[in-house]
Every structure is written in C-alpha cells, then in structure tokens.
Amino acid sequence: MHSEEFPIVFLEQYSVEKLEKSTCDTMDVIYILDGDLELLYDDGESRTYSRKDITIISVRKNYAMYSKKNALILKLCIEASFVQKYFGIEHMIFCDSSVEPNRDYQPLRKLLLQMYNQYKGNDEGASLSVYSMLFELFAVLQKEFSFRLASMYRNKSEKITERMAEIQNFIEENFAQEISLDDMAEHLGLTPQYLSKFFKNNFQMNFRKYLNLYRIR
C-alpha cells in the first residue's frame, strides 16, 4: 500500500526473534501484543516493555529491539516529513507506557489495531480508511501526548523566562551526559528543592521527564 504519497512506511505485526537494529528516519510506534521486549538506545538507555505497552520513538533516535521469548509486536513507521508537517518542530511528543503507566493508552491501542486490519486487507478504499485513522492517531497524540515548546514561555515574567532559558541552555549543552537535578542546581546556584519546584511550576513536569523528552527530540 505504500507509495510516495502515502506516509506509512511500515505497518506489520510480527515476532521479534533476535536483536533487531533500527536507524530511525521515521517516527516509530511500537505496541507490544504479547511477551516482553527490551529497547536499547545509542545513548546507553534501555527500557523493558510488557504486553499492552506502547512507546513512540521519535525521528533520528537509533535503537535496537531484543526479546528473549519472541515478543509479538505491532510496529508502525511514519515518514518524518509527514510528522513534521502536522506537528512542526515546536511540538514534543512523549508517549511511553513504561514511564507513564497510569495514562489512558486504550484509544491508541484501538486505532493501531484498526489501522493494521485495514492496511492488510484488500477492501476497496482501504488506503483512505488507513489515512483517515492516521489523522485520528495524530489527534490523540496532539491532545494527550504532546506539548508546544513555545507555549511554555507564554505569560511568564522576564526573570522566569531568563531562568527557563538558562535551564534549557544547560540541558542543551549537557543532555548527552549523565546529569542530575543536583548538577543543574549547583551550576545555577540554586537549591535542588527550589529548582524541582520551579520545574513543575514552569515546565509542567519534573526534571527527569523533561530531560528524557529533550533527548528523544
């Protein structure tokens, strides 16, 4: 079904039987249907996923998949240019049920299975149905699993904006290394307690989550 105009590069259900490496020039959505799956990233990070888990791997983040017992997965790969067209460079998407297990992933699970069934079928108009579901998927991601970087600075005082910029500059310069909230607090001359509260109030998340989002982006 894939063509130059169709943004889905890959949509398959299969078992991971050995170490499988991926150079990610697409946005990859991985839904674990059965078994356990380990994802290994170039920066040394690894995460383990179980049945019904979902994760999204952003463009240009290389990774490998491994399973000791042949995990069954559903994998969707979407062209980077198509993702950027509708999300832009200002949006960050973070969807990972191993990190945030208490969020509602059922709409994504349902859409992914529907897309797969249509994609593999030969019904007339199947490609249009899949295309429509892709926009439904994007709508869920935009509403529930993304945030706009520019909106963080809206309605902030000059002093807070300057501090947010200092924090972002520090993360930009050091994100490839092992850094902690304590490291950044020391660099900025602040207490970890104050910096932790500042993060939650102005970035709407804690330091560790923001760092992971930045690395993925």
N, C-alpha and C positions, 0 to 999 in steps of 0.2 A: 504493500500500500504506500510505501514511502516514495516521494518524488521531491524534486527541487522546491516545489511549492508547499509540500506537506511537512510540518515542523517536527513530527515524531520520527526520530532516527531509529529507535529500537523499542519494542514492547513485547516482552516474552515472559513466559512462566517456565522456569527450569530449575534443576538441582545444581547446587554448587558442589562439585565433586573434588576439586583441587584448588590450589592457590590461583586466584584469578586476578590479574592486574588490569587496571584501567587508567588510561590517560584521559582525564576528564575535560573534553572540549564541549561537553553538553551539560545540562542540568539533569542529574540522575535522581530518580525517585525509586527507593527500594522498599518493598513491602514483604516482610517475612511471613510466608504462609504456613511453614512448619519447620521445626528444628531450631538450631542455634547457629548464628552467623557472627563472625568476627570481621570488623572492618579495620584495616591498618592504613594509616596515612603517612605521607612522606615526612611529616614533621615529627614522627615518632608516636603520635597519639593513636590509641586503639580503643574501640568500643565493642561490646558484645550485645547482640540483639537476639530476641526470642520470638516465638510465634505471636503474630499480630502486631509486632513492632513496625514502625515506619520511620525512615530517615530520608532527608533530601540532601544531596551533595552538590554544592554549587560549582559553577563553571571554573575550570582551571585548578581544581583541587584533586590531585592524583591520589589514588587509593588502591588497595587490594582487598579482595574478599577471601575468607577462608572458613571452611566448616569441617569439623571432624566427622559429622554424621550426615553429610549430604543435605544441607538445609534446602528447602524448597522456597524459592523467592519469585516475586513478580517485579520485574525491573522495567522502568520507563525512562527513556532518554529523550530529552527535548533540545532542539537546536538552540545554541547560545544566543544567536541573533534574535530569535523569536521571543525568548525570555526577556532579553534586554528591551525589546520593543515595547513590551507591556509593563515591565517593572522598572525600567530605567536603571541608572547606576546609583540613584539615591536610595533605592529600597534594599533592605537586607532581609532575606528570607531565612528563618530558622525553624526547622521542623524536625524534631528528633525525639521519639517517644522514650528512648532510653535515658535522656537527660531530663525531659519533662513528661513523666508518665501519667500525670493527672489531667492532662488536657484531652479534649474530645477529638479523637482521630477517626471516628467512625465514618463521617462524611467522606474523608479521603479514601478509606478502605473501600467503601461502596463505589465511589467513582472509578477507582483504579480497576476493580473487577468488571464493572460495566464497560469501561473502555477496552479492556482486554478481550472480552467476549465479542464486542462489535468489530474490533480490529482483526480478529482471527476468522470472523465469519465472512461469507461471500454475499451477504444480502445487498441488494441494490440500495445505494445511499449510505452504506456503512461508513465510508470515509467522512461524510458530512456529519454523521452522528458522533464519530470519534472527535472530530474537530470541535463540535459543539460542547462535548464533555470536557475537552481540554480547557475551554474558557470557563466552564464551571469549576474545574480544578483550580485555575488561576484565581477565580473569585474567592474561593475558600482560603487559599494561601494568602491573598492580599488582605482579607478581613481578619484572619485568625493567626497567621504565622509570619507576618512581615511588619516592618516599621520603616518610616521615612526618616532618613538621617537629618534632613533639613528641618523637619518639624521639631527636633529636639531643642533647637535654638530659639524657637518662636516664643515671644513674650518673656524672655529672660533679661535680667539686668546686665549691664556691661561687665560688672565684676564676675557674675556667674558665668557669662559667656566666655570671658577670658580664662577662667579656671577650667571650663569644659574643653576649651581649645588646648590648654596645657596638658590635660589628661589624654586627649586624643593624640597629640604630638608624641607624648611619651609611649603610648601603645603602638603608634605607627613605627617608631624607631626601635622598639624592643619586642614586638609581638612574636618574632621567630625564636626568642629565647625563653627560658623558664623565668617568668616574672610573677610576682605576687602583689596583692594589695598593699602589704607592708613595704615592699620595694618602692612602689609608686608613692606611697605616703611619705617615706623618707626623702625621696627625690624632690617632692613638692613642699617639704617642710610642714606636713600636716600629721595629725594623729590618724592611725588606721580606723578608729571609731568614727571620727568626723568624715573621713573620706568614704567610708562604707555608706554612711547616711546620705552624703552628697550624691553618690552614685544612684541610690534608689530614688531620691527625690528628683533628680535631673535627667537621668538616663532611663528611668523606669525599669531598671533591672540591676542585678548585682554585678560586681566587677568581673567575676569568672564567666558569667554568661556573655557579657559584652565582649570580653577577650575572645571567647570561642566564636562568637558571631563575626568579629573582625577577621580572625584567622580564616574562617570559611570564605568570607567575602574576598 
